[in-house]
Amino acid sequence: MFTVALSAATGQFVAVEVEAFESWGILHWGTWNLLEDELLTTRVPQASEADDEAVTAVLDACSTADVGASERGACGALARFFYVREAEYDLTALLGRPYRIQLRNLTAGYIGVVVAVDGLNTNGNLPLFGNESDRKWILRPFQSVAISGWQVSSEEALQFEFATPSQSHSELEPLRGSIHLAVYLGNPFGDEDRKGTDAGEMIDQPTVVIPFVSATTNPVETLTFDYSRDRVILGIQCEETEGVGIRVAAVVQGTAAEQAGLRAGDIITYANAVSINSCSDMSELLDSKSPGDRIVLKVHRPDRVFLVTVELEE
């Protein structure tokens, strides 16, 4: 029996999970761990008059035409379309970790899902148009797939990875830190002149073009995950010392501090050549910075003193 995990961001037609890879060691073995998300807002805007009319026309055809099993599944999915749903979630990302997006088709018909990361379509690498012309990943009835990278071309792909701003694959700065999904339902009576791409497990396989025609011009639902942070962070738990500098009490997993190699017990005495003697000194410095800024820290360990450059994340 098909089930949906309670932790999934479940919409009307698709369930979404974002997982990060946790490596066990030098052989790059590891596990995919589900990242927690929190529903922030949900809206139910009115569908456009043209889309309402288009769906009504398809459903009329469904009731009068001699339809096969695949058409019945698509007709059933369209019969569930009473409203557009737009949901926004907050996602806690792990900097530097590979990740993937798990999709599950909750309908008995074909659906097309546009997946955009940092404002770029992961299927073709172009900015979004926001309508049916966007290239989609096509899911068969009740299919589950894992999208784990950018399909840049039919033969080239890049692994998804949570990155600092300068390392983002996208140049669209206002949209960095977002994963956006737009769902379209198939028209069982549409011409086969528009194509989608079959969603496969591997990102480095050639794409397979298959027929798909959307029943609507606009998406029937959208899910957006914000994985940026509200303010720049370094990623350490700060502890006062009795002397000069501050002590790193702990390093937060998946942050710029961990990526830069800071460790619990390190003493930080300078940041950008400015003396740091309290946790508030460090907080004031971070408050003056923006995502993508770099700071140079002077770090003391029992065996050595060194400088490390950290790019601040959102």
C-alpha positions in Angstrom: 0.0 0.0 0.0 1.3 3.5 -0.9 1.9 5.6 2.2 3.2 9.1 2.8 5.6 9.8 5.6 4.3 12.1 8.2 7.4 14.2 7.9 6.8 14.9 4.2 5.6 18.2 2.9 2.4 16.9 1.5 0.4 18.8 -1.0 -2.7 17.9 -3.0 -0.8 16.1 -5.7 2.8 15.6 -4.6 4.7 14.8 -1.4 8.2 16.3 -1.0 11.1 15.4 1.2 14.6 17.0 1.3 17.4 14.7 2.4 21.1 15.5 3.1 23.9 13.0 2.7 25.9 12.2 5.8 29.3 10.6 4.9 30.8 7.9 7.2 34.4 8.3 6.1 37.0 8.4 3.4 35.2 5.8 1.2 32.2 8.2 1.0 29.8 5.7 2.3 27.0 7.1 4.3 23.2 7.6 4.6 20.6 10.0 3.4 18.9 11.8 6.4 15.7 13.6 6.2 15.9 17.4 6.9 13.3 18.9 9.1 10.9 21.4 7.6 8.4 23.7 9.1 5.2 25.0 7.4 5.4 28.8 7.4 2.5 30.0 5.3 -0.1 28.5 3.0 -2.4 30.3 0.6 -5.3 29.3 -1.6 -5.5 31.7 -4.5 -8.3 31.6 -7.1 -7.4 29.6 -10.2 -7.4 31.7 -13.4 -10.7 31.7 -15.3 -8.9 30.2 -18.4 -7.5 27.3 -16.3 -10.9 26.7 -14.7 -12.5 26.5 -18.2 -9.7 24.2 -19.5 -10.1 21.7 -16.6 -13.9 21.8 -17.0 -13.5 21.0 -20.7 -11.2 18.1 -20.0 -13.6 16.7 -17.3 -16.5 17.0 -19.8 -14.5 14.9 -22.2 -13.7 12.4 -19.5 -17.4 11.9 -18.9 -18.3 11.4 -22.5 -15.2 9.8 -24.2 -14.3 6.2 -24.2 -11.2 6.5 -22.0 -8.6 3.9 -21.2 -6.9 3.2 -17.9 -4.2 5.9 -18.2 -6.8 8.5 -19.2 -9.0 7.6 -16.2 -6.1 8.2 -13.9 -5.5 11.7 -15.3 -9.2 12.4 -15.2 -9.4 11.4 -11.6 -6.5 13.7 -10.7 -8.1 16.6 -12.5 -11.4 15.9 -10.7 -9.6 16.7 -7.4 -8.5 20.1 -8.6 -10.8 22.5 -6.8 -8.3 25.2 -5.8 -4.6 26.2 -6.2 -2.5 25.7 -3.1 0.7 27.7 -2.4 2.8 26.6 0.6 6.0 27.9 2.0 8.3 26.0 4.3 11.4 26.7 6.4 14.2 24.2 5.9 17.4 23.9 8.0 20.2 23.2 5.6 23.6 21.7 6.2 26.3 23.7 4.5 28.6 21.7 2.3 26.3 18.6 2.3 25.1 17.0 -0.9 21.3 16.7 -0.9 18.4 15.4 -2.9 14.7 16.0 -3.3 12.4 13.1 -3.0 9.1 13.4 -4.9 6.0 11.2 -4.8 3.1 11.4 -7.2 0.0 11.1 -5.1 -2.3 10.7 -8.1 -3.3 8.0 -10.6 -2.3 10.2 -13.5 0.9 11.7 -14.9 2.1 14.9 -13.3 4.8 17.4 -14.3 6.9 18.9 -11.5 9.1 22.0 -12.1 12.0 21.9 -9.6 13.9 25.1 -9.2 16.9 25.7 -6.9 18.0 29.2 -6.2 15.7 30.4 -9.0 17.0 28.1 -11.8 15.1 25.2 -13.3 17.0 22.0 -12.4 15.9 20.5 -15.7 17.7 22.7 -18.2 19.3 25.3 -16.0 17.2 28.3 -17.1 15.4 30.9 -15.0 11.7 30.1 -14.5 8.9 31.5 -16.7 6.3 30.5 -14.1 3.9 28.7 -16.6 3.5 25.5 -18.5 6.5 26.3 -20.8 8.9 25.5 -17.9 10.6 22.2 -18.5 9.3 19.6 -16.0 10.2 16.3 -14.4 7.5 13.8 -15.3 6.2 11.4 -12.7 4.2 8.4 -13.6 1.1 7.4 -11.5 2.1 7.0 -7.9 5.8 7.1 -8.8 8.5 8.0 -6.3 11.8 9.6 -7.6 14.9 11.2 -6.2 16.1 14.4 -7.9 19.7 14.8 -6.8 21.3 17.3 -9.1 21.0 19.9 -11.9 20.4 18.4 -15.3 22.3 21.0 -17.2 22.0 19.3 -20.5 21.0 15.9 -21.8 24.5 14.6 -21.0 25.7 16.8 -18.1 24.6 17.2 -14.5 25.8 18.7 -11.3 25.2 17.4 -7.8 23.0 19.5 -5.5 25.0 20.8 -2.5 24.1 23.4 0.1 26.6 26.1 -0.5 27.7 29.6 0.6 26.5 32.4 -1.7 29.7 32.6 -3.8 29.6 28.9 -4.4 25.9 28.8 -5.5 25.3 27.4 -9.0 22.8 30.3 -9.5 23.6 33.9 -10.3 20.1 35.0 -9.2 21.1 36.5 -5.8 17.6 37.4 -4.5 16.5 33.8 -5.0 19.5 32.0 -3.5 18.5 29.8 -0.6 15.3 28.5 -2.0 13.9 25.3 -3.5 10.7 25.9 -5.4 8.4 23.2 -6.9 5.4 23.8 -9.2 3.0 21.0 -10.1 1.1 20.5 -13.3 -1.5 17.9 -14.1 -1.5 16.0 -17.4 -4.2 16.5 -20.0 -5.1 13.0 -21.2 -6.5 14.3 -24.5 -3.6 16.7 -25.3 -1.5 16.6 -28.4 2.0 15.2 -28.0 3.9 18.2 -29.3 5.0 19.3 -25.9 7.5 17.2 -24.0 8.6 16.6 -20.5 11.6 14.6 -19.0 11.3 11.3 -17.2 12.5 11.7 -13.7 15.2 9.1 -13.0 17.2 8.1 -10.0 20.6 9.1 -11.4 21.6 12.7 -12.3 24.3 11.6 -14.7 22.1 9.6 -17.1 20.9 11.1 -20.4 17.5 12.6 -20.0 14.5 10.7 -21.6 12.0 12.8 -23.3 8.4 11.6 -23.0 5.0 13.1 -23.9 3.4 15.4 -21.5 0.8 18.2 -22.0 -0.4 20.2 -19.0 -4.1 20.7 -18.5 -3.5 24.2 -17.2 -1.3 27.1 -18.1 -0.4 27.8 -14.5 0.6 25.4 -11.8 -2.1 23.7 -9.7 0.1 23.9 -6.6 3.5 25.2 -5.5 5.7 24.3 -2.6 8.7 26.5 -1.7 11.4 25.7 0.8 13.5 28.5 2.3 16.9 27.1 3.4 18.6 30.5 3.9 19.0 31.9 7.4 17.5 35.1 8.7 20.9 36.6 9.5 24.5 35.7 8.9 26.0 33.2 11.2 29.4 31.8 11.9 28.2 28.5 13.3 29.9 28.3 16.7 28.7 28.2 20.3 30.7 31.0 21.9 32.2 30.9 25.4 34.0 33.7 27.3 37.5 33.1 28.5 39.4 34.6 31.5 42.0 36.0 29.2 42.3 37.1 25.6 39.8 35.9 22.9 36.8 33.8 22.9 36.6 30.0 23.1 34.7 27.8 20.6 32.5 25.7 23.0 31.0 23.7 20.1 30.8 23.8 16.3 27.3 23.7 14.8 26.9 20.9 12.2 26.6 22.0 8.6 27.7 25.6 9.1 30.6 27.8 7.7 32.6 27.2 10.9 32.5 23.4 10.4 33.4 23.8 6.7 36.3 26.0 7.6 37.7 23.4 10.1 37.1 25.1 13.4 37.0 22.8 16.4 35.6 22.9 19.9 38.3 24.3 22.2 39.8 26.7 19.6 40.5 30.2 20.8 39.7 33.1 18.5 41.6 36.3 19.2 41.1 38.4 16.1 38.6 38.7 13.3 39.5 40.9 10.3 42.5 42.2 12.3 40.1 43.5 15.0 40.6 42.2 18.6 37.9 39.8 19.8 37.7 39.6 23.6 34.0 38.7 24.2 31.1 36.9 22.5 29.4 40.3 22.1 32.5 41.5 20.1 31.9 38.6 17.7 28.1 39.3 17.5 28.7 43.0 16.7 31.1 42.0 13.9 28.6 39.5 12.4 25.8 42.0 12.6 27.7 44.3 10.3 28.2 41.6 7.6 26.1 40.3 4.8 25.8 36.8 3.3 28.9 36.0 1.2 31.2 38.3 3.1 34.5 36.8 4.3 36.1 37.2 7.6 39.7 36.2 8.6 40.0 34.6 12.0 43.2 34.2 14.1 42.8 30.8 15.8 44.9 29.4 18.6 45.2 25.7 19.3 47.6 24.0 21.7 49.9 22.9 18.9 49.7 26.0 16.6 48.4 29.4 15.8 46.9 30.1 12.3 44.6 32.2 10.2 41.5 30.9 8.6 39.1 32.6 6.1 35.4 31.9 6.6 32.7 32.9 4.1 29.6 33.8 6.0 26.3 32.1 5.1 22.8 33.2 5.4 
